Amino acid sequence: MPNYDDLFTGQTTQQEEKPFDKTAWAARKQAEREGVYAMIDSYVQDMGREGGLFQAYLDVQARFDLYSVSNAILIAAQCPEATKLADFDSWKANGVYVRRGADAITILEPGKEYQRDDGSVGVSYNVRKVFDISQTRAAQRPAPTTVRDERLLLKALMNDAPCRFAISNELPEGVNVAYHPQEHTVYVRQGLDAPTIFRGLAQELARAHMDRDGITCESPDFTAYSVSYMLCKRNGVSVEGFSFERLPESYAGMDARALRAEAGVMRDVAGSISADMNRLFAAQEKAQKNRDDEAR
């Protein structure tokens, strides 16, 4: 009879599992974060000189309005056409599978708070890997768009505004909408169509918000222009006529931190105006629902 005893002899003892090296793990995580920060700084420096990259950032920030400037920049750098992001497990939990070989999009998410040497509290950030819906096997459907009445859009834009509004036929040639800070009033030329009013009103409202909140920035004109662009993109208003070929000259010489701060003003002002608009939309939808319920 064959002997199989040799199968169970002469075996080397399995090495004990190595203990978790917290220092090495922390070093890897720090190196990973530093790589992400370097990607942000590199894109910011480039977008300060190239209008197309700046516009790509604004497009992403308009779609992902709740994302931080840094994360919008990371998305613009890696997948500028992204529309819906989730990590691998979240897609899988919803029955959606990421395509084999898809490159993850790196973003940052806030972690634990910590105390700095000066006593102030900071927030640590962790690297997170996500995928856009275009990188999955999900059927690509156009994102549903809410088509709102033009009058409602304009009323929403004016909702809770930090200024008054008035019609004027005395605006300079070529100027359709203008904010006068001394009077806290936005003047609108008579007889304009809705898209023209929206574009101009959004731009001048941005000035009014910065005026009210005492916000300063390198180029208030360009900041207001960029806010108007994002609000148009966000609300389905034509952006025909917008051009980012010529950026403020000072942007090319700004460091990444300062230019991120400029983008942060744009994001925050657009977000503040959007919040005012959304309150009116919510009130309108609630009123419509009540009317529908009463009609049943």
Residue frames relative to the residue before (quaternion, step in Angstrom):
aa qw qx qy qz dx dy dz
M 1.0000 0.0000 0.0000 0.0000 0.00 0.00 0.00
P 0.5112 -0.6541 0.4506 0.3283 3.63 -0.86 0.89
N 0.3168 -0.7420 0.5652 0.1718 3.52 -1.13 0.73
Y 0.1375 -0.8153 0.5612 0.0392 3.55 -0.76 1.06
D 0.3351 0.7798 -0.4833 0.2143 3.56 1.22 0.18
D 0.6079 0.5977 -0.3580 0.3809 3.56 1.08 -0.69
L 0.5658 0.6092 -0.3860 0.3997 3.58 1.20 -0.44
F 0.7615 0.3827 -0.1819 0.4904 3.55 1.13 -0.64
T 0.6599 0.4561 -0.3120 0.5091 3.53 1.26 0.24
G 0.7816 0.3520 -0.2454 0.4527 3.51 -1.23 0.40
Q 0.4450 0.6875 -0.4717 0.3269 3.60 1.19 0.28
T 0.4060 -0.6864 0.5426 0.2639 3.52 -1.03 0.75
T 0.5147 -0.6420 0.4715 0.3171 3.53 -1.03 0.76
Q 0.4927 -0.6676 0.4691 0.3027 3.55 -0.85 0.96
Q 0.5019 -0.6627 0.4636 0.3067 3.52 -0.88 0.92
E 0.5098 -0.6271 0.4872 0.3310 3.48 -1.06 0.75
E 0.5719 -0.5999 0.4370 0.3494 3.53 -1.12 0.73
K 0.4727 -0.6806 0.4757 0.2950 3.55 -0.88 0.92
P 0.4949 -0.6528 0.4741 0.3228 3.58 -0.96 0.77
F 0.5890 -0.5813 0.4302 0.3607 3.57 -1.18 0.63
D 0.2307 -0.7748 0.5782 0.1103 3.54 -0.78 1.09
K 0.2612 -0.8119 0.5053 0.1313 3.55 -0.04 1.31
T 0.6383 0.5404 -0.3285 0.4389 3.57 1.01 -0.79
A 0.6714 0.4848 -0.2959 0.4761 3.58 0.93 -0.90
W 0.6318 0.5325 -0.3284 0.4575 3.57 1.02 -0.82
A 0.6622 0.5030 -0.3022 0.4660 3.58 0.93 -0.92
A 0.6404 0.5264 -0.3233 0.4563 3.58 1.03 -0.78
R 0.6429 0.5132 -0.3226 0.4683 3.59 1.01 -0.82
K 0.6630 0.5056 -0.3038 0.4609 3.57 0.93 -0.90
Q 0.6495 0.5135 -0.3169 0.4627 3.57 0.99 -0.81
A 0.6424 0.5133 -0.3175 0.4723 3.58 1.00 -0.83
E 0.6309 0.5326 -0.3231 0.4625 3.57 1.07 -0.79
R 0.6619 0.4981 -0.3031 0.4711 3.58 0.94 -0.88
E 0.6499 0.5240 -0.3207 0.4474 3.56 0.94 -0.87
G 0.6232 0.5349 -0.3327 0.4635 3.57 1.09 -0.69
V 0.6492 0.5055 -0.3086 0.4772 3.57 1.04 -0.79
Y 0.6514 0.5058 -0.3187 0.4672 3.59 0.93 -0.86
A 0.6299 0.5282 -0.3311 0.4633 3.58 1.05 -0.74
M 0.6260 0.5287 -0.3335 0.4662 3.59 1.06 -0.75
I 0.6352 0.5253 -0.3234 0.4648 3.58 0.98 -0.85
D 0.6929 0.4879 -0.2862 0.4471 3.57 0.77 -1.04
S 0.6402 0.5337 -0.3259 0.4462 3.57 0.99 -0.82
Y 0.6788 0.4769 -0.2986 0.4719 3.59 0.89 -0.92
V 0.6397 0.5344 -0.3332 0.4407 3.58 0.95 -0.86
Q 0.6497 0.5121 -0.3213 0.4609 3.58 0.91 -0.87
D 0.6700 0.4914 -0.2980 0.4699 3.58 0.98 -0.83
M 0.6968 0.4757 -0.2969 0.4472 3.60 0.89 -0.86
G 0.5727 0.5731 -0.3853 0.4417 3.59 1.23 -0.24
R 0.7347 0.3786 -0.2121 0.5214 3.56 1.29 -0.34
E 0.7627 0.3239 -0.1681 0.5340 3.59 1.18 -0.52
G 0.4070 -0.7567 0.4644 0.2145 3.54 -0.48 1.24
G 0.6180 0.5616 -0.3508 0.4238 3.58 1.05 -0.71
L 0.6629 0.4877 -0.2993 0.4828 3.57 1.03 -0.78
F 0.6275 0.5222 -0.3419 0.4654 3.57 1.04 -0.72
Q 0.6524 0.5056 -0.3109 0.4712 3.57 0.97 -0.84
A 0.6201 0.5382 -0.3411 0.4577 3.60 1.04 -0.75
Y 0.6283 0.5153 -0.3349 0.4770 3.58 1.02 -0.76
L 0.6617 0.5072 -0.3137 0.4543 3.61 0.87 -0.92
D 0.6205 0.5415 -0.3407 0.4535 3.60 1.03 -0.76
V 0.6689 0.4848 -0.2978 0.4784 3.57 0.93 -0.90
Q 0.6743 0.4947 -0.3071 0.4541 3.59 0.86 -0.91
A 0.6123 0.5425 -0.3491 0.4570 3.59 1.11 -0.62
R 0.6924 0.4582 -0.2761 0.4841 3.60 1.01 -0.79
F 0.7721 0.2526 -0.1231 0.5700 3.56 0.97 -0.90
D 0.0487 -0.8762 0.4791 0.0185 3.54 0.69 1.15
L 0.6922 0.4691 -0.2854 0.4683 3.61 1.11 -0.55
Y 0.5441 0.6108 -0.4061 0.4074 3.59 1.25 -0.14
S 0.5540 -0.6003 0.4617 0.3458 3.55 -1.18 0.59
V 0.6591 -0.4835 0.3875 0.4263 3.55 -1.29 0.30
S 0.6556 0.5277 -0.3215 0.4340 3.58 0.88 -0.92
N 0.6913 0.4623 -0.2926 0.4721 3.59 0.90 -0.84
A 0.6156 0.5238 -0.3552 0.4695 3.60 1.04 -0.66
I 0.6337 0.5179 -0.3223 0.4758 3.58 1.06 -0.75
L 0.6459 0.5177 -0.3215 0.4600 3.59 0.95 -0.84
I 0.6524 0.4965 -0.3173 0.4766 3.59 0.98 -0.80
A 0.6464 0.5194 -0.3191 0.4588 3.58 0.95 -0.88
A 0.6730 0.5057 -0.2939 0.4526 3.58 1.03 -0.76
Q 0.7872 0.3555 -0.1612 0.4775 3.59 1.03 -0.77
C 0.8039 -0.0373 0.0718 0.5893 3.59 0.99 -0.80
P 0.1075 -0.8727 0.4721 0.0624 3.60 0.56 1.18
E 0.6771 0.4754 -0.3021 0.4736 3.61 1.18 -0.38
A 0.3480 0.7676 -0.4818 0.2398 3.61 1.25 0.08
T 0.1331 -0.8065 0.5738 0.0519 3.55 -1.09 0.78
K 0.7999 0.0390 0.0001 0.5989 3.59 1.13 -0.61
L 0.0897 -0.8335 0.5452 -0.0088 3.56 -0.60 1.17
A 0.1376 0.7500 -0.6423 0.0777 3.54 -1.20 0.66
D 0.5039 -0.6326 0.4734 0.3489 3.57 -1.17 0.42
F 0.7455 -0.4312 0.2675 0.4322 3.56 -1.31 0.31
D 0.6990 0.4834 -0.2819 0.4453 3.58 0.82 -1.00
S 0.6411 0.5246 -0.3299 0.4527 3.59 1.03 -0.73
W 0.6271 0.5092 -0.3361 0.4842 3.58 0.99 -0.79
K 0.6734 0.5104 -0.2984 0.4438 3.58 0.88 -0.98
A 0.6388 0.5390 -0.3249 0.4426 3.59 0.99 -0.82
N 0.7104 0.4086 -0.2428 0.5191 3.56 1.21 -0.51
G 0.5855 -0.6251 0.3523 0.3773 3.56 1.25 0.37
V 0.5732 0.5592 -0.3801 0.4629 3.56 1.23 0.45
Y 0.1839 -0.8119 0.5497 0.0690 3.57 -0.84 0.97
V 0.4472 -0.6850 0.5174 0.2511 3.52 -1.01 0.93
R 0.5105 -0.6581 0.4608 0.3066 3.57 -0.97 0.88
R 0.5562 -0.6107 0.4527 0.3358 3.54 -1.05 0.82
G 0.8127 0.2650 -0.2080 0.4754 3.55 -0.95 0.88
A 0.4517 0.6885 -0.4600 0.3321 3.60 1.24 -0.03
D 0.3748 -0.7242 0.5350 0.2211 3.56 -0.93 0.90
A 0.4315 -0.7081 0.4976 0.2545 3.56 -0.74 1.05
I 0.3574 -0.6850 0.5930 0.2267 3.53 -1.23 0.62
T 0.2753 -0.7861 0.5369 0.1338 3.55 -0.71 1.08
I 0.0555 0.7664 -0.6384 0.0441 3.56 -0.90 0.98
L 0.4415 -0.6749 0.5213 0.2791 3.56 -1.32 0.01
E 0.0642 -0.7780 0.6220 0.0603 3.56 -1.09 0.65
P 0.5399 -0.6443 0.4264 0.3341 3.58 -0.98 0.80
G 0.2219 -0.7718 0.5846 0.1155 3.53 -1.07 0.83
K 0.8068 -0.2380 0.1956 0.5041 3.54 -0.92 -0.93
E 0.4853 -0.6210 0.5240 0.3230 3.52 -1.26 0.47
Y 0.0393 -0.7838 0.6192 0.0278 3.56 -1.20 0.54
Q 0.4370 -0.6899 0.5128 0.2648 3.55 -1.22 0.42
R 0.3631 -0.7325 0.5375 0.2068 3.54 -0.82 1.05
D 0.7002 -0.4690 0.3395 0.4176 3.54 -1.33 0.23
D 0.6967 0.4629 -0.2774 0.4726 3.58 1.11 -0.66
G 0.6281 -0.5718 0.3244 0.4162 3.58 1.28 0.13
S 0.5647 0.5943 -0.3935 0.4161 3.58 1.22 -0.29
V 0.4443 -0.6918 0.5096 0.2537 3.54 -1.26 0.48
G 0.0925 -0.7886 0.6068 0.0375 3.56 -0.90 0.95
V 0.3434 -0.7093 0.5730 0.2249 3.54 -1.33 0.17
S 0.3142 -0.7337 0.5688 0.1985 3.56 -0.84 0.94
Y 0.2520 -0.7717 0.5681 0.1349 3.57 -1.14 0.63
N 0.2343 -0.7631 0.5907 0.1173 3.51 -1.08 0.82
V 0.4633 -0.6551 0.5192 0.2942 3.55 -1.15 0.62
R 0.0641 -0.7934 0.6052 0.0095 3.56 -0.92 0.94
K 0.2733 -0.7571 0.5763 0.1413 3.56 -1.00 0.88
V 0.0261 0.7994 -0.5977 0.0557 3.56 -0.74 1.08
F 0.2599 -0.7429 0.5961 0.1588 3.54 -1.34 0.25
D 0.4238 -0.6771 0.5379 0.2694 3.54 -1.12 0.71
I 0.6401 -0.5403 0.3781 0.3942 3.56 -1.18 0.52
S 0.6055 0.5644 -0.3546 0.4348 3.61 1.14 -0.57
Q 0.6668 0.4827 -0.2952 0.4850 3.60 1.25 -0.33
T 0.6297 0.5210 -0.3284 0.4734 3.57 1.28 0.14
R 0.5733 -0.5789 0.4537 0.3610 3.53 -1.36 -0.01
A 0.3856 0.7216 -0.4866 0.3063 3.58 1.25 0.20
A 0.5323 -0.6104 0.4771 0.3412 3.55 -1.08 0.74
Q 0.3637 -0.7472 0.5172 0.2046 3.55 -0.77 1.05
R 0.0267 0.7857 -0.6149 0.0614 3.53 -0.53 1.21
P 0.5420 -0.6033 0.4533 0.3698 3.58 -1.00 0.69
A 0.5153 -0.6388 0.4660 0.3306 3.56 -0.96 0.84
P 0.4871 -0.6681 0.4655 0.3157 3.59 -0.85 0.89
T 0.1626 -0.7913 0.5843 0.0773 3.54 -0.85 0.95
T 0.3398 -0.7234 0.5662 0.2016 3.52 -1.00 0.85
V 0.1765 -0.7829 0.5903 0.0862 3.55 -0.52 1.17
R 0.0835 -0.8223 0.5629 0.0041 3.55 -0.45 1.21
D 0.6065 -0.5522 0.4413 0.3639 3.50 -1.21 0.63
E 0.5504 -0.6472 0.4140 0.3269 3.59 -0.91 0.91
R 0.6381 0.5231 -0.3320 0.4570 3.58 0.98 -0.78
L 0.6453 0.5141 -0.3168 0.4679 3.58 1.02 -0.82
L 0.6224 0.5434 -0.3392 0.4499 3.59 1.00 -0.80
L 0.6868 0.4780 -0.2850 0.4676 3.57 0.89 -0.92
K 0.6326 0.5192 -0.3316 0.4694 3.58 1.01 -0.78
A 0.6443 0.5187 -0.3185 0.4631 3.57 1.02 -0.81
L 0.6370 0.5363 -0.3236 0.4495 3.57 1.00 -0.84
M 0.7089 0.4434 -0.2458 0.4904 3.57 1.10 -0.74
N 0.4833 0.7066 -0.4188 0.3028 3.59 1.25 -0.27
D 0.8559 0.0071 -0.0486 0.5149 3.57 -0.90 1.01
A 0.2585 0.7937 -0.5143 0.1967 3.59 1.11 0.59
P 0.4679 -0.6926 0.4748 0.2757 3.61 -1.10 0.63
C 0.7179 0.3622 -0.2296 0.5484 3.58 1.18 0.49
R 0.4923 -0.6142 0.5156 0.3384 3.53 -1.35 0.09
F 0.2772 -0.7376 0.5903 0.1751 3.55 -1.35 0.21
A 0.0607 0.7954 -0.5999 0.0614 3.55 -1.05 0.77
I 0.4550 -0.6426 0.5425 0.2929 3.54 -1.25 0.55
S 0.0195 0.7965 -0.6039 0.0224 3.56 -1.02 0.79
N 0.2019 -0.7617 0.6034 0.1223 3.54 -1.08 0.79
E 0.6111 0.5660 -0.3330 0.4420 3.55 1.27 0.31
L 0.3661 0.7258 -0.5025 0.2943 3.57 1.18 0.42
P 0.5968 -0.5764 0.4075 0.3816 3.62 -1.08 0.59
E 0.6436 -0.5192 0.3985 0.3966 3.55 -1.22 0.51
G 0.8095 0.2468 -0.2036 0.4923 3.56 -0.89 0.98
V 0.6504 0.4608 -0.3154 0.5150 3.59 1.28 -0.05
N 0.1868 -0.8186 0.5377 0.0765 3.57 -0.62 1.14
V 0.7842 0.0774 -0.0117 0.6155 3.55 1.12 -0.73
A 0.0594 0.8125 -0.5759 0.0682 3.59 -0.90 0.88
Y 0.2879 -0.7394 0.5863 0.1635 3.54 -1.04 0.88
H 0.1548 -0.7689 0.6163 0.0711 3.56 -0.90 1.02
P 0.3177 -0.8038 0.4663 0.1884 3.61 -0.14 1.23
Q 0.6166 0.5606 -0.3624 0.4173 3.60 1.03 -0.69
E 0.7520 0.3527 -0.1860 0.5249 3.56 1.11 -0.71
H 0.3106 -0.7621 0.4998 0.2699 3.59 1.30 -0.16
T 0.5342 0.6141 -0.3876 0.4327 3.54 1.01 0.89
V 0.2336 -0.7211 0.6337 0.1546 3.53 -1.14 0.78
Y 0.1837 -0.7870 0.5837 0.0785 3.55 -0.72 1.12
V 0.1452 -0.7932 0.5905 0.0322 3.56 -0.95 0.98
R 0.4546 -0.6754 0.5076 0.2819 3.55 -0.92 0.93
Q 0.5101 -0.6714 0.4528 0.2897 3.56 -0.98 0.82
G 0.8368 0.3031 -0.1926 0.4133 3.55 -1.22 0.63
L 0.4314 0.7049 -0.4689 0.3117 3.63 1.17 0.33
D 0.4883 -0.6276 0.4994 0.3439 3.58 -1.21 0.40
A 0.7112 -0.5072 0.2908 0.3904 3.56 -1.26 0.49
P 0.6733 0.4893 -0.3355 0.4412 3.68 0.77 -0.85
T 0.6455 0.5162 -0.3231 0.4609 3.59 1.00 -0.81
I 0.6365 0.5114 -0.3246 0.4774 3.57 1.01 -0.81
F 0.6604 0.5203 -0.3224 0.4350 3.59 0.84 -0.96
R 0.6713 0.5030 -0.3099 0.4475 3.59 0.81 -0.98
G 0.7075 0.4601 -0.2653 0.4662 3.56 0.85 -0.98
L 0.6530 0.5228 -0.3094 0.4523 3.55 0.98 -0.89
A 0.6419 0.5252 -0.3244 0.4550 3.59 0.95 -0.86
Q 0.6597 0.5127 -0.3093 0.4541 3.57 0.97 -0.86
E 0.7212 0.4344 -0.2592 0.4733 3.58 0.84 -0.94
L 0.5854 0.5509 -0.3688 0.4667 3.59 1.16 -0.50
A 0.5934 0.5551 -0.3597 0.4586 3.57 1.09 -0.68
R 0.6391 0.5108 -0.3209 0.4771 3.59 0.99 -0.80
A 0.6579 0.5188 -0.3106 0.4490 3.57 0.95 -0.91
H 0.6463 0.5098 -0.3197 0.4692 3.59 1.00 -0.79
M 0.6617 0.4916 -0.3125 0.4721 3.58 0.93 -0.83
D 0.6249 0.5378 -0.3242 0.4638 3.57 1.08 -0.76
R 0.6796 0.4998 -0.2908 0.4514 3.58 0.85 -0.97
D 0.7716 0.3811 -0.1839 0.4749 3.56 0.88 -0.98
G 0.4514 -0.7145 0.4368 0.3083 3.58 1.27 0.06
I 0.3243 0.7627 -0.4936 0.2637 3.56 1.12 0.69
T 0.1017 -0.7806 0.6144 0.0524 3.55 -0.88 0.95
C 0.0311 0.7843 -0.6186 0.0348 3.54 -1.14 0.63
E 0.7058 -0.4889 0.3182 0.4019 3.53 -1.30 0.30
S 0.8108 0.0421 0.0285 0.5831 3.58 0.92 -0.94
P 0.2288 -0.8139 0.5190 0.1264 3.62 0.09 1.26
D 0.6274 0.5454 -0.3475 0.4338 3.60 0.99 -0.77
F 0.7037 0.4503 -0.2714 0.4779 3.58 0.83 -0.97
T 0.6037 0.5529 -0.3552 0.4514 3.57 1.06 -0.69
A 0.6721 0.4846 -0.2966 0.4749 3.60 0.87 -0.93
Y 0.6210 0.5453 -0.3232 0.4611 3.58 1.06 -0.81
S 0.6840 0.4838 -0.2777 0.4701 3.58 0.94 -0.92
V 0.6067 0.5377 -0.3464 0.4721 3.59 1.07 -0.70
S 0.6448 0.5182 -0.3182 0.4632 3.58 0.93 -0.88
Y 0.6367 0.5333 -0.3252 0.4522 3.58 0.97 -0.87
M 0.6836 0.4830 -0.2980 0.4589 3.59 0.84 -0.94
L 0.6602 0.5041 -0.3177 0.4573 3.60 0.95 -0.81
C 0.6183 0.5231 -0.3431 0.4758 3.59 1.08 -0.68
K 0.6602 0.5030 -0.3089 0.4644 3.59 0.87 -0.93
R 0.6797 0.5159 -0.2815 0.4389 3.56 0.96 -0.91
N 0.7872 0.3349 -0.1521 0.4950 3.58 1.07 -0.72
G 0.5704 -0.6518 0.3633 0.3433 3.57 1.22 0.41
V 0.4461 0.6649 -0.4682 0.3737 3.57 1.18 0.56
S 0.5768 -0.6187 0.4060 0.3459 3.58 -0.92 0.89
V 0.2209 -0.7678 0.5880 0.1260 3.56 -1.02 0.85
E 0.2723 0.7649 -0.5300 0.2444 3.56 1.22 0.47
G 0.7454 0.3665 -0.2842 0.4788 3.55 -0.88 0.93
F 0.5841 0.5480 -0.3866 0.4573 3.60 1.19 -0.34
S 0.0310 0.7897 -0.6118 0.0332 3.56 -1.01 0.79
F 0.1372 -0.7946 0.5885 0.0582 3.55 -0.99 0.89
E 0.2752 0.7835 -0.5104 0.2233 3.55 1.18 0.55
R 0.7693 0.2529 -0.1444 0.5686 3.57 1.07 -0.73
L 0.1347 -0.7840 0.6047 0.0390 3.54 -0.52 1.23
P 0.6417 -0.4778 0.3951 0.4515 3.61 -1.19 0.25
E 0.5336 -0.6623 0.4195 0.3173 3.57 -0.82 0.97
S 0.6315 0.5679 -0.3359 0.4072 3.57 1.03 -0.74
Y 0.5556 0.6327 -0.3950 0.3674 3.60 1.14 -0.54
A 0.6339 0.5652 -0.3357 0.4074 3.58 0.99 -0.81
G 0.7462 0.3978 -0.2196 0.4865 3.58 1.12 -0.61
M 0.5276 0.6445 -0.4088 0.3730 3.58 1.25 -0.02
D 0.4502 -0.6542 0.5164 0.3206 3.56 -1.12 0.57
A 0.7112 -0.4914 0.2956 0.4067 3.55 -1.26 0.43
R 0.6380 0.5434 -0.3324 0.4326 3.58 0.96 -0.83
A 0.6806 0.4897 -0.2872 0.4632 3.58 0.90 -0.95
L 0.6774 0.4853 -0.3016 0.4634 3.58 0.96 -0.82
R 0.5953 0.5353 -0.3599 0.4792 3.59 1.12 -0.58
A 0.6281 0.5326 -0.3326 0.4597 3.57 1.05 -0.74
E 0.6170 0.5315 -0.3403 0.4702 3.60 1.05 -0.74
A 0.6660 0.4863 -0.2950 0.4826 3.56 0.92 -0.93
G 0.6152 0.5623 -0.3405 0.4352 3.57 1.10 -0.68
V 0.6161 0.5254 -0.3426 0.4764 3.58 1.05 -0.70
M 0.6431 0.5230 -0.3206 0.4583 3.59 0.93 -0.88
R 0.6675 0.5079 -0.2967 0.4566 3.56 0.88 -0.98
D 0.7091 0.4807 -0.2747 0.4367 3.57 0.81 -1.01
V 0.6576 0.4934 -0.3187 0.4717 3.59 0.96 -0.80
A 0.6410 0.5029 -0.3234 0.4813 3.60 0.97 -0.82
G 0.6506 0.5228 -0.3122 0.4538 3.58 1.01 -0.79
S 0.6418 0.5250 -0.3192 0.4590 3.57 1.02 -0.79
I 0.6666 0.4802 -0.3002 0.4848 3.58 0.95 -0.86
S 0.6341 0.5292 -0.3301 0.4571 3.59 0.99 -0.80
A 0.6311 0.5328 -0.3350 0.4534 3.59 1.00 -0.78
D 0.6349 0.5150 -0.3239 0.4761 3.59 1.02 -0.79
M 0.6546 0.5123 -0.3065 0.4639 3.56 0.98 -0.87
N 0.6804 0.5184 -0.2954 0.4255 3.56 0.87 -0.97
R 0.5967 0.5570 -0.3695 0.4440 3.59 1.10 -0.58
L 0.6681 0.4721 -0.3087 0.4852 3.58 0.99 -0.76
F 0.6212 0.5322 -0.3485 0.4577 3.60 0.98 -0.78
A 0.6620 0.5123 -0.3082 0.4520 3.59 0.91 -0.92
A 0.6509 0.5093 -0.3153 0.4664 3.58 0.99 -0.82
Q 0.6441 0.5178 -0.3149 0.4667 3.58 1.01 -0.82
E 0.6744 0.4952 -0.2996 0.4585 3.58 0.91 -0.91
K 0.6372 0.5197 -0.3264 0.4662 3.58 1.04 -0.74
A 0.6527 0.5086 -0.3110 0.4675 3.57 0.98 -0.87
Q 0.6487 0.5130 -0.3171 0.4642 3.58 1.01 -0.82
K 0.6363 0.5248 -0.3247 0.4629 3.58 1.01 -0.81
N 0.6469 0.5139 -0.3206 0.4633 3.58 0.97 -0.82
R 0.6439 0.5124 -0.3220 0.4681 3.58 1.01 -0.80
D 0.6497 0.5153 -0.3156 0.4613 3.57 1.00 -0.85
D 0.6514 0.5165 -0.3157 0.4574 3.59 0.99 -0.83
E 0.6612 0.5070 -0.3053 0.4611 3.58 1.01 -0.80
A 0.6596 0.5250 -0.3068 0.4417 3.58 1.12 -0.68
R 0.5848 0.5986 -0.3758 0.3981 3.60 1.20 -0.38
